[in-house]
Amino acid sequence: MVLVLYAQTNHFFFVNIDDGMYVIQNSHVRAGLSWNTFAWAMTSTDANWHPVTWISHALDCQLFGINPAGHHFVSVLLHALNAVLLFLLLARATGRMGASFFVAALFAVHPLNVESVVWISERKNVLSTTFFLLTLGAYGWYALKPGWRRYLVVVLFFALGLASKSMLVTLPFVLLLIDYWPLYRVRDPESQGNVGARQASLWKLAIEKLPLLALAAADSWITVVAQRQAGAITSFRRFPFAVRLENAIYSYTAYLGKALWPTSLASMYPYSGSSLPTWKVALATAFLTAATVTFIKLRSRRYLIVGWLFFLGTLVPVIGLVQVGDQARADRYVYLPLLGIFVIAVWAAKDLIARKQIKQRVIAVAGTIVLLALSIESYRQIGYWKDSVTLWSHVLSVTESNFAAEDDMGGALIQADRPDEAFFHYERAASIAPNDPVSHANMGTYFHQHNRLREAIEQYETAIRLTNNTGLLVDTYTNLGEAYRQLGDYARSRESFDHALHLDSSRFSIWLGTGNLALDEKRVDDAIRDFSHSLGLQPTVEGYLHLGRALVLVNRRPEALMAYQRALQLSPHSEEAEQAVAALSAGR
């Protein structure tokens, strides 16, 4: 089912949300598997600490280069594997083959899961879920015959899951839930474990999870530190806790609504902040309270309270109490939590069917219709991800006042060589959110490209005042340094480049800029050093052309010839490189 539904992704491209940082512009990942890549993955805290995810991307580059089809295919395979694992685990734990299959099928084809599968940068979601399910399988194996060797397998899979995505920090609590159902490990004279698990007191079962809880706490600390350093955690500056709490409460019901009726899905839902209507928050609070009380009263049907608490609990890390990014919520966040809702829906339907003695043929037809309807909607939703312009055009058509989507639409149009259309969206973003640093940085780039240097500098400096995001600061300081260089203000140019290098000295573009500045100031040896350093970080046509020009100035003609030849290898149609190679080869 998964392979057929997602086959169209073989023709999809990378998109302009994080795919550059994760793959296209990431020299460590593009280098493939190596000890250097492994060491970098283990120590990198670029907004997240997820070394296993980095290594999976590097493996993709080792196998497929930067052909997006291969990267998409691996994510699709992981989603298919997750669906199969889910079916096997549920069937083994409950003995209900039909119900387990339908839960797994809902997971496989539901439109809310599309974002996690087709967005290459969200590999961390499907990969961490694989390890989550393997951890559950290992825990069931441990529950049959508790012992430290089996427990170590549980710890290993959990550690790999955390090293894929930190959202799995709630797993120790999930294990307590499945102790209650379907493993029936909580001591109860009236029940027996469905898989033959040994029963114990709730207190003992809680103590059993302490090593896993320690792992989760350590990972949470690392993640918060990394996201603070990258400027990703913005809520404490922008929105008070009461506003974030209201958004979190409403988001729970919004996710449930999208699960039931998955239309108008978007990769970016704008944050309402303090403008979220009070009546919506009140209605959401009443619904969540009523549902919780109802499931507690019906606790004899254990799947109800377990599925509900699974949904509520696994969403806690991403529900927005600590706001990361500009989105109010995201479809990718419910890839794992919705399993609880799927279990409630299918098991409740199974109980109803048993009471009403509904014919199997009717059940089969109804189930097929549901899966077919979800598959059709998923197929359409998958298609929106084929390229960046299509993606953001759809987002803007189904959301309102979405400044982040306006920014990204502008970026997509820039990549499509449609700069004037892009500028319109940057202006829209700035009008919606005047304190949005991205739109100002992008307008600065537009002015810069049109040689309106004073206006570009004004926009760049505005963006710098408005952000603490490291990546955006590095890019903006680099562009600012280049603008000042072109104006002839070398002192401010050098100051801007120094700021960028202080934040991140691994960006090849900064070294290109400092090299050009050194050339303008007649410091040719420094220019050669900086251009060479840039090429060591990432070989580019521009870098080799600059290096060739500098080497010619100091009469190092054989080295200059080699630089121009390397430029031709990267871009066989480079007119400058062709002419330089011809001239140097002829001894001119």
TORVEXDO-373089 format. One record per residue (C-alpha): x, y, z; residue number from 1; residue in three letters. Coordinates in steps of 0.02 Angstrom, whole numbers, plus 50000, padded with zeros to 5 digits. Example, Ala and Ser with C-alpha at 12.3 -4.5 7.8 and 13.67 -1.06 7.14 Angstrom:
<rs>
X:Y:Z:nr:rest
50615:49775:50390:1:Ala
50684:49947:50357:2:Ser
</rs>
This chain:
<rs>
X:Y:Z:nr:rest
50000:50000:50000:1:Met
50137:50122:50049:2:Val
50248:50088:49898:3:Leu
50104:50111:49775:4:Val
50039:50269:49859:5:Leu
50209:50355:49870:6:Tyr
50280:50296:49702:7:Ala
50257:50472:49630:8:Gln
50396:50539:49745:9:Thr
50525:50461:49626:10:Asn
50500:50617:49520:11:His
50502:50744:49661:12:Phe
50637:50872:49701:13:Phe
50713:50938:49862:14:Phe
50611:51080:49940:15:Val
50673:51242:50014:16:Asn
50633:51205:50196:17:Ile
50786:51130:50281:18:Asp
50833:51015:50135:19:Asp
50977:51132:50100:20:Gly
51042:51125:50278:21:Met
51013:50938:50294:22:Tyr
51079:50880:50125:23:Val
51111:50996:49978:24:Ile
51225:51124:50063:25:Gln
51289:51011:50201:26:Asn
51468:50964:50155:27:Ser
51479:50835:50296:28:His
51324:50742:50237:29:Val
51369:50755:50053:30:Arg
51539:50678:50089:31:Ala
51451:50513:50126:32:Gly
51501:50389:50260:33:Leu
51672:50418:50337:34:Ser
51750:50433:50508:35:Trp
51749:50623:50489:36:Asn
51563:50622:50451:37:Thr
51531:50507:50598:38:Phe
51631:50618:50717:39:Ala
51540:50773:50655:40:Trp
51369:50688:50672:41:Ala
51405:50640:50852:42:Met
51456:50816:50902:43:Thr
51344:50926:50794:44:Ser
51208:51020:50887:45:Thr
51141:51123:50742:46:Asp
50968:51153:50819:47:Ala
50955:50968:50863:48:Asn
51067:50827:50920:49:Trp
51020:50679:50808:50:His
51178:50589:50749:51:Pro
51086:50435:50684:52:Val
50981:50547:50572:53:Thr
51137:50634:50505:54:Trp
51217:50466:50469:55:Ile
51061:50406:50377:56:Ser
51070:50561:50265:57:His
51256:50532:50236:58:Ala
51218:50351:50188:59:Leu
51091:50414:50061:60:Asp
51224:50528:49986:61:Cys
51346:50383:49982:62:Gln
51219:50280:49885:63:Leu
51127:50409:49780:64:Phe
51228:50569:49783:65:Gly
51107:50715:49786:66:Ile
50979:50632:49673:67:Asn
50819:50666:49773:68:Pro
50733:50508:49709:69:Ala
50847:50397:49813:70:Gly
50823:50502:49971:71:His
50634:50497:49948:72:His
50635:50310:49919:73:Phe
50727:50274:50082:74:Val
50600:50376:50181:75:Ser
50457:50286:50096:76:Val
50537:50118:50137:77:Leu
50553:50168:50319:78:Leu
50369:50217:50325:79:His
50323:50049:50249:80:Ala
50432:49961:50377:81:Leu
50348:50058:50517:82:Asn
50176:50004:50457:83:Ala
50230:49821:50452:84:Val
50312:49831:50624:85:Leu
50156:49912:50695:86:Leu
50047:49772:50628:87:Phe
50163:49634:50694:88:Leu
50179:49712:50866:89:Leu
49992:49742:50889:90:Leu
49947:49569:50824:91:Ala
50074:49485:50940:92:Arg
50022:49585:51093:93:Ala
49833:49575:51070:94:Thr
49802:49423:50962:95:Gly
49684:49528:50855:96:Arg
49746:49508:50676:97:Met
49606:49601:50586:98:Gly
49603:49751:50704:99:Ala
49793:49760:50704:100:Ser
49797:49759:50515:101:Phe
49671:49901:50503:102:Phe
49766:50009:50628:103:Val
49925:49981:50527:104:Ala
49832:50019:50365:105:Ala
49764:50183:50436:106:Leu
49940:50230:50486:107:Phe
50007:50183:50313:108:Ala
49887:50289:50210:109:Val
49829:50432:50322:110:His
49858:50605:50244:111:Pro
49926:50679:50406:112:Leu
50077:50565:50388:113:Asn
50121:50628:50214:114:Val
50231:50770:50276:115:Glu
50340:50654:50379:116:Ser
50368:50537:50232:117:Val
50391:50653:50082:118:Val
50490:50792:50165:119:Trp
50670:50731:50155:120:Ile
50725:50837:50303:121:Ser
50595:50751:50411:122:Glu
50687:50585:50395:123:Arg
50713:50599:50582:124:Lys
50528:50568:50610:125:Asn
50508:50406:50513:126:Val
50679:50343:50572:127:Leu
50647:50379:50756:128:Ser
50478:50293:50742:129:Thr
50565:50138:50675:130:Thr
50673:50132:50831:131:Phe
50521:50173:50940:132:Phe
50430:50020:50873:133:Leu
50586:49913:50888:134:Leu
50600:49971:51069:135:Thr
50420:49916:51101:136:Leu
50459:49747:51021:137:Gly
50615:49726:51128:138:Ala
50516:49776:51282:139:Tyr
50384:49645:51246:140:Gly
50524:49516:51229:141:Trp
50597:49576:51395:142:Tyr
50425:49568:51479:143:Ala
50412:49382:51437:144:Leu
50572:49345:51533:145:Lys
50646:49496:51624:146:Pro
50835:49501:51632:147:Gly
50975:49628:51612:148:Trp
51030:49565:51441:149:Arg
50856:49589:51368:150:Arg
50840:49756:51457:151:Tyr
51002:49814:51373:152:Leu
50921:49781:51203:153:Val
50777:49895:51255:154:Val
50902:50029:51309:155:Val
50999:50013:51146:156:Leu
50847:50037:51033:157:Phe
50785:50181:51141:158:Phe
50955:50266:51133:159:Ala
50956:50248:50943:160:Leu
50781:50321:50937:161:Gly
50831:50472:51042:162:Leu
50984:50495:50931:163:Ala
50864:50503:50783:164:Ser
50740:50627:50858:165:Lys
50720:50687:51036:166:Ser
50529:50681:51028:167:Met
50542:50501:51093:168:Leu
50581:50563:51270:169:Val
50405:50510:51325:170:Thr
50439:50326:51286:171:Leu
50467:50273:51469:172:Pro
50290:50331:51507:173:Phe
50225:50242:51351:174:Val
50300:50080:51419:175:Leu
50201:50104:51581:176:Leu
50045:50124:51475:177:Leu
50073:49963:51379:178:Ile
50110:49876:51544:179:Asp
49928:49915:51582:180:Tyr
49867:49866:51408:181:Trp
49897:49762:51306:182:Pro
50035:49675:51407:183:Leu
49935:49671:51570:184:Tyr
50096:49678:51673:185:Arg
50016:49781:51812:186:Val
49972:49658:51950:187:Arg
49786:49621:51944:188:Asp
49711:49456:52007:189:Pro
49574:49466:51877:190:Glu
49685:49481:51722:191:Ser
49820:49382:51637:192:Gln
49951:49449:51519:193:Gly
49905:49417:51338:194:Asn
50084:49376:51292:195:Val
50128:49281:51449:196:Gly
50215:49431:51531:197:Ala
50254:49422:51715:198:Arg
50149:49538:51823:199:Gln
50219:49659:51952:200:Ala
50162:49806:52058:201:Ser
50146:49975:51974:202:Leu
50283:50043:52088:203:Trp
50406:49909:52034:204:Lys
50364:49936:51852:205:Leu
50395:50123:51872:206:Ala
50565:50094:51952:207:Ile
50606:49977:51808:208:Glu
50594:50128:51690:209:Lys
50717:50240:51784:210:Leu
50870:50205:51673:211:Pro
50764:50247:51520:212:Leu
50700:50404:51606:213:Leu
50880:50458:51639:214:Ala
50921:50439:51454:215:Leu
50767:50541:51409:216:Ala
50813:50680:51532:217:Ala
50991:50691:51464:218:Ala
50929:50701:51285:219:Asp
50801:50834:51331:220:Ser
50937:50941:51408:221:Trp
51049:50925:51255:222:Ile
50905:50969:51139:223:Thr
50852:51125:51235:224:Val
51032:51187:51241:225:Val
51057:51156:51055:226:Ala
50895:51242:51006:227:Gln
50931:51392:51116:228:Arg
51103:51411:51039:229:Gln
51028:51404:50864:230:Ala
50893:51530:50908:231:Gly
50753:51406:50872:232:Ala
50666:51428:51040:233:Ile
50574:51592:51023:234:Thr
50421:51580:51134:235:Ser
50494:51656:51291:236:Phe
50529:51818:51197:237:Arg
50373:51823:51088:238:Arg
50230:51741:51184:239:Phe
50196:51721:51370:240:Pro
50160:51550:51443:241:Phe
49972:51581:51452:242:Ala
49965:51609:51263:243:Val
50068:51454:51229:244:Arg
49957:51351:51344:245:Leu
49801:51409:51252:246:Glu
49879:51364:51085:247:Asn
49929:51193:51152:248:Ala
49753:51154:51214:249:Ile
49675:51207:51050:250:Tyr
49807:51112:50950:251:Ser
49755:50947:51029:252:Tyr
49579:50966:50962:253:Thr
49642:51035:50796:254:Ala
49747:50878:50770:255:Tyr
49597:50769:50809:256:Leu
49491:50868:50687:257:Gly
49622:50845:50549:258:Lys
49635:50660:50590:259:Ala
49447:50641:50566:260:Leu
49434:50757:50415:261:Trp
49609:50777:50338:262:Pro
49584:50919:50214:263:Thr
49671:51089:50192:264:Ser
49832:51017:50262:265:Leu
49983:51132:50259:266:Ala
50168:51122:50295:267:Ser
50155:51284:50396:268:Met
50008:51334:50505:269:Tyr
50029:51515:50562:270:Pro
50038:51550:50748:271:Tyr
49885:51646:50807:272:Ser
49967:51700:50970:273:Gly
49856:51807:51080:274:Ser
49727:51824:50939:275:Ser
49664:51646:50961:276:Leu
49477:51664:51004:277:Pro
49436:51627:51186:278:Thr
49283:51525:51139:279:Trp
49391:51404:51039:280:Lys
49507:51376:51187:281:Val
49358:51353:51305:282:Ala
49274:51228:51188:283:Leu
49436:51132:51166:284:Ala
49464:51126:51355:285:Thr
49287:51062:51383:286:Ala
49307:50928:51250:287:Phe
49475:50866:51315:288:Leu
49410:50861:51493:289:Thr
49251:50769:51445:290:Ala
49347:50642:51340:291:Ala
49471:50609:51480:292:Thr
49333:50586:51611:293:Val
49235:50472:51494:294:Thr
49385:50360:51458:295:Phe
49426:50348:51644:296:Ile
49248:50293:51679:297:Lys
49260:50164:51540:298:Leu
49430:50102:51599:299:Arg
49369:49923:51595:300:Ser
49400:49940:51409:301:Arg
49582:49973:51436:302:Arg
49623:50020:51258:303:Tyr
49521:50181:51278:304:Leu
49622:50261:51418:305:Ile
49787:50191:51352:306:Val
49758:50257:51175:307:Gly
49700:50426:51241:308:Trp
49847:50450:51360:309:Leu
49965:50390:51223:310:Phe
49899:50528:51109:311:Phe
49904:50663:51243:312:Leu
50072:50612:51314:313:Gly
50176:50584:51158:314:Thr
50124:50756:51094:315:Leu
50187:50847:51249:316:Val
50365:50878:51184:317:Pro
50300:50964:51027:318:Val
50132:51035:51081:319:Ile
50206:51210:51096:320:Gly
50227:51239:51283:321:Leu
50407:51273:51234:322:Val
50385:51355:51065:323:Gln
50510:51303:50931:324:Val
50493:51393:50765:325:Gly
50349:51499:50700:326:Asp
50216:51364:50672:327:Gln
50062:51342:50781:328:Ala
50068:51155:50751:329:Arg
50131:51035:50617:330:Ala
50064:50877:50536:331:Asp
50230:50790:50564:332:Arg
50208:50803:50752:333:Tyr
50064:50678:50752:334:Val
50152:50542:50651:335:Tyr
50176:50442:50811:336:Leu
50040:50510:50929:337:Pro
49896:50468:50812:338:Leu
49931:50283:50839:339:Leu
49835:50301:51003:340:Gly
49683:50373:50914:341:Ile
49690:50239:50778:342:Phe
49689:50103:50913:343:Val
49541:50184:51001:344:Ile
49442:50199:50839:345:Ala
49474:50023:50777:346:Val
49453:49933:50942:347:Trp
49294:50030:50982:348:Ala
49227:49987:50810:349:Ala
49273:49805:50841:350:Lys
49174:49805:51004:351:Asp
49025:49887:50919:352:Leu
49030:49758:50779:353:Ile
49033:49618:50906:354:Ala
48882:49688:51000:355:Arg
48780:49725:50843:356:Lys
48834:49564:50757:357:Gln
48870:49656:50595:358:Ile
48909:49545:50445:359:Lys
49092:49526:50393:360:Gln
49051:49578:50216:361:Arg
48982:49745:50276:362:Val
49136:49772:50384:363:Ile
49252:49735:50239:364:Ala
49162:49856:50122:365:Val
49157:49995:50252:366:Ala
49341:49972:50294:367:Gly
49389:49974:50110:368:Thr
49292:50134:50080:369:Ile
49379:50221:50226:370:Val
49553:50167:50169:371:Leu
49516:50212:49988:372:Leu
49454:50387:50036:373:Ala
49609:50418:50143:374:Leu
49723:50353:50005:375:Ser
49646:50469:49876:376:Ile
49669:50620:49989:377:Glu
49847:50565:50031:378:Ser
49891:50545:49848:379:Tyr
49833:50723:49816:380:Arg
49927:50787:49969:381:Gln
50086:50697:49916:382:Ile
50078:50786:49747:383:Gly
50092:50957:49829:384:Tyr
50269:50913:49883:385:Trp
50339:50887:49708:386:Lys
50432:51053:49712:387:Asp
50445:51210:49819:388:Ser
50334:51324:49714:389:Val
50193:51196:49710:390:Thr
50210:51166:49897:391:Leu
50201:51347:49951:392:Trp
50067:51392:49825:393:Ser
49958:51261:49908:394:His
50000:51321:50084:395:Val
49955:51500:50041:396:Leu
49791:51441:49965:397:Ser
49734:51352:50125:398:Val
49801:51471:50260:399:Thr
49786:51657:50298:400:Glu
49911:51788:50360:401:Ser
50051:51662:50343:402:Asn
50210:51766:50340:403:Phe
50325:51615:50355:404:Ala
50244:51536:50201:405:Ala
50261:51702:50108:406:Glu
50448:51700:50147:407:Asp
50468:51522:50087:408:Asp
50365:51554:49931:409:Met
50483:51697:49893:410:Gly
50632:51583:49916:411:Gly
50555:51454:49800:412:Ala
50527:51586:49666:413:Leu
50707:51646:49683:414:Ile
50764:51468:49650:415:Gln
50649:51467:49498:416:Ala
50733:51628:49436:417:Asp
50577:51734:49463:418:Arg
50648:51870:49578:419:Pro
50517:52005:49549:420:Asp
50376:51886:49598:421:Glu
50480:51834:49749:422:Ala
50498:52014:49808:423:Phe
50308:52032:49809:424:Phe
50297:51889:49934:425:His
50437:51960:50042:426:Tyr
50343:52125:50052:427:Glu
50185:52030:50098:428:Arg
50278:51940:50237:429:Ala
50348:52102:50306:430:Ala
50176:52183:50303:431:Ser
50099:52036:50398:432:Ile
50241:52026:50525:433:Ala
50350:52184:50529:434:Pro
50469:52101:50653:435:Asn
50500:51952:50541:436:Asp
50689:51950:50511:437:Pro
50681:51829:50364:438:Val
50579:51943:50253:439:Ser
50698:52089:50286:440:His
50849:51980:50248:441:Ala
50768:51922:50087:442:Asn
50721:52098:50033:443:Met
50902:52145:50066:444:Gly
50958:52007:49949:445:Thr
50839:52069:49815:446:Tyr
50904:52247:49828:447:Phe
51082:52181:49830:448:His
51056:52083:49669:449:Gln
50985:52240:49588:450:His
51136:52343:49645:451:Asn
51032:52448:49766:452:Arg
51168:52429:49897:453:Leu
51112:52560:50023:454:Arg
50936:52488:50030:455:Glu
51009:52312:50043:456:Ala
51119:52363:50190:457:Ile
50971:52442:50279:458:Glu
50869:52281:50262:459:Gln
51016:52171:50316:460:Tyr
51047:52274:50473:461:Glu
50861:52269:50515:462:Thr
50861:52079:50500:463:Ala
51014:52066:50613:464:Ile
50929:52171:50748:465:Arg
50774:52060:50743:466:Leu
50850:51886:50754:467:Thr
50957:51774:50862:468:Asn
50950:51628:50740:469:Asn
51129:51578:50706:470:Thr
51103:51519:50528:471:Gly
51011:51676:50477:472:Leu
51140:51787:50562:473:Leu
51283:51701:50472:474:Val
51200:51721:50302:475:Asp
51152:51902:50334:476:Thr
51321:51955:50402:477:Tyr
51402:51874:50249:478:Thr
51288:51968:50131:479:Asn
51313:52129:50229:480:Leu
51502:52109:50216:481:Gly
51488:52087:50028:482:Glu
51376:52240:50010:483:Ala
51497:52349:50109:484:Tyr
51642:52281:50004:485:Arg
51554:52330:49844:486:Gln
51526:52504:49915:487:Leu
51712:52517:49955:488:Gly
51685:52524:50144:489:Asp
51817:52393:50182:490:Tyr
51821:52420:50370:491:Ala
51636:52382:50391:492:Arg
51650:52240:50266:493:Ser
51788:52160:50368:494:Arg
51689:52185:50529:495:Glu
51536:52099:50453:496:Ser
51637:51950:50389:497:Phe
51721:51934:50559:498:Asp
51549:51923:50642:499:His
51500:51785:50520:500:Ala
51662:51688:50549:501:Leu
51641:51702:50736:502:His
51469:51621:50723:503:Leu
51516:51486:50598:504:Asp
51687:51470:50516:505:Ser
51634:51318:50413:506:Ser
51535:51415:50281:507:Arg
51629:51420:50116:508:Phe
51535:51578:50063:509:Ser
51612:51680:50204:510:Ile
51789:51633:50150:511:Trp
51746:51680:49971:512:Leu
51693:51850:50035:513:Gly
51849:51878:50139:514:Thr
51954:51823:49990:515:Gly
51873:51952:49878:516:Asn
51897:52084:50012:517:Leu
52081:52039:50025:518:Ala
52098:52055:49835:519:Leu
52018:52228:49838:520:Asp
52142:52279:49973:521:Glu
52287:52209:49870:522:Lys
52322:52072:49998:523:Arg
52340:51937:49865:524:Val
52422:51804:49976:525:Asp
52281:51821:50102:526:Asp
52156:51807:49960:527:Ala
52236:51646:49896:528:Ile
52232:51574:50071:529:Arg
52048:51617:50096:530:Asp
51995:51552:49924:531:Phe
52089:51390:49955:532:Ser
52005:51373:50125:533:His
51835:51399:50043:534:Ser
51871:51261:49917:535:Leu
51924:51145:50057:536:Gly
51751:51167:50134:537:Leu
51655:51151:49971:538:Gln
51725:51146:49793:539:Pro
51631:51274:49686:540:Thr
51655:51349:49514:541:Val
51657:51524:49588:542:Glu
51792:51475:49713:543:Gly
51908:51403:49579:544:Tyr
51882:51554:49466:545:Leu
51927:51673:49608:546:His
52078:51569:49654:547:Leu
52136:51566:49474:548:Gly
52127:51755:49459:549:Arg
52225:51779:49620:550:Ala
52361:51654:49569:551:Leu
52382:51742:49401:552:Val
52413:51907:49493:553:Leu
52566:51832:49582:554:Val
52623:51742:49424:555:Asn
52589:51565:49490:556:Arg
52527:51516:49320:557:Arg
52536:51323:49332:558:Pro
52431:51328:49490:559:Glu
52312:51451:49409:560:Ala
52293:51336:49260:561:Leu
52248:51191:49377:562:Met
52119:51300:49465:563:Ala
52035:51349:49301:564:Tyr
52038:51168:49242:565:Gln
51949:51115:49402:566:Arg
51820:51251:49369:567:Ala
51792:51180:49195:568:Leu
51768:51006:49268:569:Gln
51629:51073:49380:570:Leu
51554:51182:49243:571:Ser
51607:51129:49066:572:Pro
51520:51280:48989:573:His
51606:51414:49094:574:Ser
51664:51542:48966:575:Glu
51787:51625:49085:576:Glu
51867:51460:49131:577:Ala
51882:51408:48948:578:Glu
51966:51571:48898:579:Gln
52084:51566:49048:580:Ala
52136:51386:49014:581:Val
52167:51427:48831:582:Ala
52271:51581:48874:583:Ala
52374:51497:49010:584:Leu
52403:51341:48904:585:Ser
52467:51453:48763:586:Ala
52584:51541:48883:587:Gly
52498:51708:48869:588:Arg
</rs>
